[in-house]
Amino acid sequence: MLGVGSDLRGDDVAGVLVARRLAAVLADERRRPGQQAAAFDGGAAPENLTGQIVRFAPELLVLVDAAFLGKEPGTVELVPEERVAGATFSTHTLPPPVLLEYLRGRTGCRTAVIGIQIAQKEPMSRPSPEVVVAVRRLVAAFRTALLRRRAGTRPSGSRSRSR
């Protein structure tokens, strides 16, 4: 998971908060065998992490960013790849479609984009309550998905839930 955004512009920090909180969850989970996930805090220049992401070689890379989706603040939406170029995401040095295409080419991974509808992007402001709740819910959803994946990939003979 790659979170992008800026700490200095209110709700623009949404993707970064998801990455930081998911990294903390993964740090706890790493104590258990079989965990093969990572969270990258890309900040406002996620292209600086391409080397680390390529070395990690994910099967799936999910980019999370604050976005203008035309929805209620705090709305979390999976943005189809064909809409990523048309959606208005936070300003970054390298546009998300270019970054994702590069990483797909280098790793062969599948990619997905999740946008979190912002309420405001005022300089030096805190994230809105709606975005903070959305970040918590999204981290919980990632954690649940990781736990389900682990349960579905246990060695034969052990109980596991199907995917």
Backbone torsions as a table, in degrees:
resi	resn	phi	psi	omega
1	MET	NA	132.4	179.6
2	LEU	-118.8	114.4	177.4
3	GLY	-98.9	133.9	-179.6
4	VAL	-127.9	155.4	178.7
5	GLY	147.9	-175.9	-177.2
6	SER	-123.3	132.8	175.5
7	ASP	-66.9	-16.9	-170.2
8	LEU	-98.2	5.0	-174.5
9	ARG	-135.3	57.5	172.7
10	GLY	55.3	-120.6	-175.1
11	ASP	-69.9	-11.9	178.2
12	ASP	-60.9	-16.4	-178.7
13	VAL	-78.3	-4.1	-172.7
14	ALA	-50.1	-52.3	-178.2
15	GLY	-63.5	-37.8	178.5
16	VAL	-65.3	-42.4	178.5
17	LEU	-62.7	-40.2	177.4
18	VAL	-60.8	-45.9	-179.5
19	ALA	-61.4	-45.2	-178.6
20	ARG	-65.0	-44.6	-178.9
21	ARG	-70.2	-37.6	177.4
22	LEU	-67.8	-36.6	176.7
23	ALA	-60.2	-39.5	177.8
24	ALA	-65.1	-41.8	177.1
25	VAL	-61.8	-44.8	-179.2
26	LEU	-65.8	-33.0	177.1
27	ALA	-61.8	-40.3	175.9
28	ASP	-67.6	-40.8	-177.4
29	GLU	-70.8	-27.5	-177.2
30	ARG	-61.0	-19.8	178.6
31	ARG	-68.5	-16.3	180.0
32	ARG	-99.3	141.4	-179.5
33	PRO	-67.7	152.2	173.7
34	GLY	91.9	-0.9	-179.7
35	GLN	-77.6	122.7	-179.3
36	GLN	-133.1	57.5	179.4
37	ALA	-135.4	158.4	178.9
38	ALA	-147.5	152.4	174.9
39	ALA	-122.6	126.9	-178.5
40	PHE	-112.5	128.2	176.5
41	ASP	-91.3	98.5	-176.6
42	GLY	-84.1	-11.6	-179.5
43	GLY	52.5	-145.2	-178.8
44	ALA	-86.7	-3.6	-179.6
45	ALA	-135.6	67.2	-176.4
46	PRO	-62.6	-20.1	178.2
47	GLU	-62.1	-20.9	177.7
48	ASN	-68.3	-14.9	-178.8
49	LEU	-101.4	5.4	-175.7
50	THR	-59.0	-37.5	178.7
51	GLY	-61.8	-45.1	178.6
52	GLN	-64.0	-40.8	-179.3
53	ILE	-67.4	-42.3	178.4
54	VAL	-61.9	-42.9	178.3
55	ARG	-64.2	-36.2	178.1
56	PHE	-68.5	-30.8	176.7
57	ALA	54.2	63.2	-178.6
58	PRO	-69.5	152.9	171.3
59	GLU	-79.1	-35.0	180.0
60	LEU	-135.6	131.6	175.4
61	LEU	-118.0	120.8	178.7
62	VAL	-106.5	118.5	177.0
63	LEU	-94.9	128.6	178.5
64	VAL	-116.9	130.0	-177.2
65	ASP	-148.8	154.4	169.7
66	ALA	-67.9	146.8	-176.6
67	ALA	-151.4	161.3	170.7
68	PHE	-101.7	97.6	-175.9
69	LEU	-101.6	-5.8	-176.8
70	GLY	74.7	27.0	-178.0
71	LYS	-120.8	-177.1	176.0
72	GLU	-66.3	143.1	177.2
73	PRO	-53.9	137.7	-179.8
74	GLY	90.3	-5.6	177.0
75	THR	-65.0	132.3	177.8
76	VAL	-108.7	128.7	-175.4
77	GLU	-140.1	134.1	170.3
78	LEU	-75.5	120.1	-176.0
79	VAL	-98.1	117.1	178.7
80	PRO	-56.7	142.7	-176.5
81	GLU	-52.0	-38.1	-178.3
82	GLU	-67.9	-19.9	177.8
83	ARG	-92.4	-12.7	-175.9
84	VAL	-60.4	-41.2	-179.4
85	ALA	-65.9	-30.5	-178.3
86	GLY	-89.4	-22.1	-179.8
87	ALA	-73.2	149.5	178.5
88	THR	-96.8	105.4	178.4
89	PHE	-101.6	173.8	178.8
90	SER	-58.2	154.7	-179.2
91	THR	-76.6	126.5	177.7
92	HIS	-133.5	162.7	179.5
93	THR	-59.4	-42.0	-178.7
94	LEU	-118.8	124.7	-179.0
95	PRO	-60.7	144.3	-178.9
96	PRO	-50.6	-42.4	-179.5
97	PRO	-61.2	-37.2	179.7
98	VAL	-68.4	-44.7	179.0
99	LEU	-61.0	-46.4	-178.6
100	LEU	-65.2	-40.3	178.4
101	GLU	-62.3	-42.4	177.8
102	TYR	-60.4	-47.9	-177.8
103	LEU	-67.5	-36.5	174.5
104	ARG	-61.4	-43.4	179.8
105	GLY	-64.0	-37.6	-178.2
106	ARG	-81.3	-30.4	-173.9
107	THR	-114.5	-18.5	-174.8
108	GLY	75.1	11.5	-177.1
109	CYS	-75.8	159.5	167.8
110	ARG	-84.7	154.8	179.8
111	THR	-131.4	153.8	175.1
112	ALA	-144.2	153.5	178.7
113	VAL	-125.1	130.9	174.6
114	ILE	-116.4	125.9	177.0
115	GLY	-106.2	143.9	174.9
116	ILE	-116.9	117.4	-178.6
117	GLN	-63.7	125.9	-179.3
118	ILE	-89.3	159.0	173.1
119	ALA	-101.0	-33.8	-177.5
120	GLN	-159.7	159.5	179.3
121	LYS	-136.7	36.1	-177.8
122	GLU	-67.4	137.0	178.2
123	PRO	-57.9	138.5	175.5
124	MET	63.5	20.1	178.5
125	SER	-98.8	161.8	177.4
126	ARG	-83.4	158.7	175.5
127	PRO	-64.5	147.2	179.4
128	SER	-69.4	154.9	178.4
129	PRO	-57.0	-36.9	180.0
130	GLU	-62.6	-40.5	-179.4
131	VAL	-73.2	-37.4	177.7
132	VAL	-60.7	-43.4	177.5
133	VAL	-64.2	-42.7	179.5
134	ALA	-61.6	-39.7	178.2
135	VAL	-62.1	-47.0	179.2
136	ARG	-59.1	-45.5	-179.2
137	ARG	-64.3	-40.0	-179.1
138	LEU	-68.5	-41.0	176.7
139	VAL	-62.4	-42.0	177.7
140	ALA	-62.3	-38.8	178.5
141	ALA	-66.3	-41.8	176.6
142	PHE	-61.3	-45.0	-179.1
143	ARG	-61.1	-44.7	178.6
144	THR	-61.2	-43.8	179.2
145	ALA	-62.2	-40.2	179.0
146	LEU	-66.3	-41.0	178.4
147	LEU	-65.1	-40.6	177.3
148	ARG	-64.5	-41.0	179.2
149	ARG	-62.4	-45.1	179.5
150	ARG	-61.8	-43.5	179.9
151	ALA	-62.2	-34.0	-179.9
152	GLY	-80.6	-8.7	-177.4
153	THR	-117.4	18.7	178.3
154	ARG	-68.2	155.0	178.7
155	PRO	-59.7	153.1	-179.9
156	SER	-60.4	148.8	-178.4
157	GLY	97.0	-22.0	177.3
158	SER	-97.0	155.1	178.8
159	ARG	-73.5	137.6	175.1
160	SER	-150.9	152.3	175.4
161	ARG	-87.1	146.6	178.6
162	SER	-75.0	157.6	-178.0
163	ARG	-71.1	NA	NA
